[in-house]
Amino acid sequence: MAVNKVPGRYYVGRKMRSRIYKTIIFVVLIVLSVTILAPAWWMVATSFKSMKEIMTTSNTFWPKHFHWHNYVAAWEAAPFTRYTLNTAFITLFVVLGTVISNSFVAYGFAKIKFPGRDWLFSILLGTMMIPGFVTMIPTYVIFTKIHWVGTYLPLIVPSFFSGAFFTFMLRQFYRQIPNELLEAAKIDGAGHLYIWWKIMLPLVRPALATVAIFTFNGAWNDFLGPLLYVSNESQYTLQIGLTTFQGQVATQWNYLMAASVVALLPVVLLFFLFQRYFIEGSNIMGGIKG
């Protein structure tokens, strides 16, 4: 009732509460951003410091003297050029296999009717509930039996078999495409393979880009996979190569951070080039697809 008597005061009060609420949200976001970015900044700052400065108790977030040669020394401490090429080779095929296999299987579940389709799809979704560590040992034993350990095959070949999550995500995209489009293509004599390749893939290109970006991020930063299946130093990836600076007695933090910054650059560059797809992908994964 008081609202009707003093509408102006009520409006001012509501506006003030809205400002206070926005200010609190803004402050909380700033604190969270600083908390998240602080380790990244520490990594970059440490990459320019000397070991003496790093080991001092007065460790700061800003180097007293910039030691640019840390990057050169770190790169020359191990064959990082080869490691980079190895990582790029694996990542390229993993992204290619993941995009092709998941888009093809998702098309089948979305647009082709066959007996037991829904049951099979439910089983596929159920595999997401199985932790990766549960299947790690059986998978390693299988790859050992077929003599794939020591090669890149265990890292690349599984990506050509679809996974549950990306298949589910792409299936949701396919289901939004009208079936009349497929019927028209079938009347013109097109088969499912042609429809998938020529009609469907161009229409779900943003979703494919999302799958490719997240797959690239996972494959480029993968440490456990190469650690399990690669034993020859000439086959090491960047993430394995970073362990070069970790000794039993001491760790060369300045070189390790410099090499880590270089290893991180492709991921950062990819984010800035395709951040729209990153955001779309995050929305899709969060179930907020617009």
RAURFEN-V957943 format. One record per residue. N is the residue number from 1. SS is DSSP state (h for helix, s for strand, l for the rest). PHI is phi in radians with two decimals (NA if undefined). PSI is psi in whole degrees, 0 to 359 (NA if undefined). Layout:
N & SS & PHI & PSI
N & SS & PHI & PSI
//
This chain:
1 & l & NA & 323
2 & h & -1.09 & 335
3 & h & -1.14 & 320
4 & h & -1.21 & 332
5 & h & -1.33 & 323
6 & l & -2.24 & 69
7 & h & -1.09 & 325
8 & h & -1.14 & 317
9 & h & -1.13 & 322
10 & h & -1.11 & 320
11 & h & -1.14 & 317
12 & h & -1.12 & 320
13 & h & -1.13 & 319
14 & h & -1.15 & 321
15 & h & -1.13 & 320
16 & h & -1.13 & 316
17 & h & -1.09 & 322
18 & h & -1.11 & 319
19 & h & -1.15 & 318
20 & h & -1.10 & 318
21 & h & -1.08 & 315
22 & h & -1.13 & 323
23 & h & -1.13 & 317
24 & h & -1.09 & 316
25 & h & -1.07 & 319
26 & h & -1.10 & 316
27 & h & -1.14 & 317
28 & h & -1.09 & 319
29 & h & -1.14 & 321
30 & h & -1.11 & 315
31 & h & -1.08 & 316
32 & h & -1.13 & 320
33 & h & -1.11 & 316
34 & h & -1.11 & 320
35 & h & -1.10 & 321
36 & h & -1.30 & 321
37 & h & -1.44 & 343
38 & h & -1.01 & 313
39 & h & -1.06 & 323
40 & h & -1.16 & 319
41 & h & -1.15 & 320
42 & h & -1.06 & 321
43 & h & -1.09 & 313
44 & h & -1.14 & 316
45 & h & -1.12 & 319
46 & h & -1.15 & 330
47 & h & -1.14 & 343
48 & l & -1.79 & 1
49 & l & -1.67 & 162
50 & l & -1.52 & 162
51 & h & -1.10 & 326
52 & h & -1.09 & 316
53 & h & -1.18 & 324
54 & h & -1.15 & 321
55 & h & -1.44 & 353
56 & l & -1.26 & 155
57 & l & -1.24 & 334
58 & l & -1.52 & 56
59 & l & -1.24 & 128
60 & l & -2.07 & 170
61 & l & -1.58 & 5
62 & l & -2.37 & 123
63 & l & -1.17 & 141
64 & l & -1.22 & 320
65 & l & -2.33 & 134
66 & l & -1.46 & 117
67 & l & -1.76 & 85
68 & l & -1.14 & 333
69 & h & -1.19 & 350
70 & h & -0.99 & 322
71 & h & -1.19 & 318
72 & h & -1.17 & 315
73 & h & -1.11 & 320
74 & h & -1.14 & 319
75 & h & -1.19 & 329
76 & h & -1.53 & 350
77 & l & -1.25 & 340
78 & l & -2.67 & 162
79 & l & -1.27 & 70
80 & h & -1.23 & 336
81 & h & -1.11 & 316
82 & h & -1.14 & 318
83 & h & -1.04 & 320
84 & h & -1.14 & 317
85 & h & -1.12 & 320
86 & h & -1.08 & 315
87 & h & -1.11 & 317
88 & h & -1.11 & 321
89 & h & -1.08 & 311
90 & h & -1.12 & 314
91 & h & -1.08 & 319
92 & h & -1.02 & 312
93 & h & -1.28 & 327
94 & h & -1.14 & 317
95 & h & -1.12 & 315
96 & h & -1.06 & 312
97 & h & -1.13 & 320
98 & h & -1.16 & 315
99 & h & -1.14 & 314
100 & h & -1.17 & 309
101 & h & -1.16 & 315
102 & h & -1.19 & 321
103 & h & -1.18 & 324
104 & h & -1.21 & 313
105 & h & -1.16 & 321
106 & h & -1.11 & 322
107 & h & -1.08 & 318
108 & h & -1.07 & 316
109 & h & -1.24 & 335
110 & h & -1.59 & 325
111 & h & -2.13 & 352
112 & l & -1.96 & 126
113 & l & -1.62 & 125
114 & l & -2.60 & 156
115 & l & -1.05 & 133
116 & l & 1.38 & 14
117 & h & -1.06 & 313
118 & h & -1.16 & 324
119 & h & -1.14 & 314
120 & h & -1.07 & 320
121 & h & -1.17 & 323
122 & h & -1.12 & 319
123 & h & -1.10 & 319
124 & h & -1.07 & 316
125 & h & -1.13 & 327
126 & h & -1.12 & 334
127 & h & -1.16 & 341
128 & h & -1.19 & 340
129 & h & -1.41 & 350
130 & l & -1.53 & 118
131 & l & -1.10 & 145
132 & h & -1.08 & 329
133 & h & -1.20 & 337
134 & h & -1.19 & 322
135 & h & -1.62 & 359
136 & h & -1.12 & 311
137 & h & -1.19 & 312
138 & h & -1.01 & 320
139 & h & -1.11 & 319
140 & h & -1.12 & 320
141 & h & -1.11 & 318
142 & h & -1.07 & 312
143 & h & -1.15 & 330
144 & h & -1.21 & 318
145 & h & -1.08 & 324
146 & l & -1.67 & 11
147 & l & 1.08 & 40
148 & l & -1.70 & 345
149 & l & -1.18 & 134
150 & l & 1.73 & 0
151 & l & -2.19 & 176
152 & l & -1.48 & 355
153 & h & -1.04 & 317
154 & h & -1.09 & 337
155 & h & -1.50 & 332
156 & h & -1.78 & 312
157 & h & -1.03 & 317
158 & h & -1.01 & 335
159 & h & -1.21 & 342
160 & h & -1.48 & 3
161 & l & -1.99 & 127
162 & l & -1.08 & 154
163 & l & -1.86 & 164
164 & h & -1.20 & 315
165 & h & -1.18 & 309
166 & h & -1.18 & 327
167 & h & -1.10 & 316
168 & h & -1.07 & 316
169 & h & -1.12 & 314
170 & h & -1.22 & 326
171 & h & -1.05 & 321
172 & h & -1.09 & 324
173 & h & -1.18 & 315
174 & h & -1.07 & 323
175 & h & -1.15 & 340
176 & l & -1.40 & 346
177 & l & -1.43 & 128
178 & l & -1.04 & 139
179 & h & -1.18 & 338
180 & h & -1.05 & 330
181 & h & -1.13 & 319
182 & h & -1.18 & 319
183 & h & -1.10 & 321
184 & h & -1.13 & 320
185 & h & -1.17 & 323
186 & h & -1.16 & 322
187 & h & -1.07 & 327
188 & l & -1.39 & 2
189 & l & 1.68 & 10
190 & l & -1.42 & 142
191 & l & -1.63 & 176
192 & h & -1.12 & 322
193 & h & -1.09 & 318
194 & h & -1.17 & 317
195 & h & -1.07 & 317
196 & h & -1.10 & 315
197 & h & -1.34 & 316
198 & h & -1.59 & 332
199 & h & -1.93 & 310
200 & h & -1.29 & 312
201 & h & -1.01 & 317
202 & h & -1.09 & 329
203 & h & -1.32 & 334
204 & l & -1.86 & 27
205 & h & -1.00 & 317
206 & h & -1.03 & 321
207 & h & -1.18 & 321
208 & h & -1.12 & 321
209 & h & -1.11 & 321
210 & h & -1.09 & 315
211 & h & -1.07 & 316
212 & h & -1.10 & 319
213 & h & -1.17 & 313
214 & h & -1.19 & 326
215 & h & -1.17 & 319
216 & h & -1.03 & 315
217 & h & -1.05 & 317
218 & h & -1.22 & 318
219 & h & -1.23 & 320
220 & h & -1.14 & 323
221 & l & -1.67 & 6
222 & l & -1.15 & 127
223 & l & -1.95 & 319
224 & h & -1.18 & 318
225 & h & -1.01 & 301
226 & h & -1.03 & 326
227 & h & -1.11 & 325
228 & h & -1.35 & 317
229 & h & -1.84 & 348
230 & l & -1.93 & 129
231 & l & -2.10 & 335
232 & l & -1.41 & 133
233 & h & -1.09 & 329
234 & h & -1.20 & 347
235 & h & -1.78 & 3
236 & l & -1.06 & 151
237 & l & -1.77 & 177
238 & h & -1.05 & 318
239 & h & -1.14 & 324
240 & h & -1.26 & 322
241 & h & -1.08 & 332
242 & h & -1.13 & 338
243 & h & -1.23 & 352
244 & h & -0.98 & 326
245 & h & -1.57 & 1
246 & s & -1.76 & 106
247 & l & -1.70 & 173
248 & l & -1.26 & 333
249 & l & -1.73 & 313
250 & l & -2.53 & 161
251 & s & -2.02 & 134
252 & l & -1.46 & 85
253 & h & -1.10 & 322
254 & h & -1.14 & 317
255 & h & -1.24 & 321
256 & h & -1.08 & 317
257 & h & -1.22 & 323
258 & h & -1.11 & 315
259 & h & -1.16 & 326
260 & h & -1.16 & 321
261 & h & -1.09 & 315
262 & h & -1.11 & 319
263 & h & -1.17 & 333
264 & h & -1.45 & 339
265 & h & -0.97 & 314
266 & h & -1.03 & 323
267 & h & -1.19 & 317
268 & h & -1.13 & 316
269 & h & -1.07 & 317
270 & h & -1.08 & 321
271 & h & -1.10 & 314
272 & h & -1.21 & 329
273 & h & -1.32 & 325
274 & l & -2.20 & 37
275 & h & -1.13 & 333
276 & h & -1.07 & 319
277 & h & -1.26 & 328
278 & h & -1.06 & 315
279 & h & -1.17 & 317
280 & h & -1.07 & 318
281 & h & -1.12 & 321
282 & h & -1.13 & 321
283 & h & -1.14 & 320
284 & h & -1.11 & 314
285 & h & -1.15 & 333
286 & l & -1.53 & 2
287 & l & 1.30 & 26
288 & l & -1.97 & 27
289 & l & -0.96 & 130
290 & l & -1.77 & NA
//
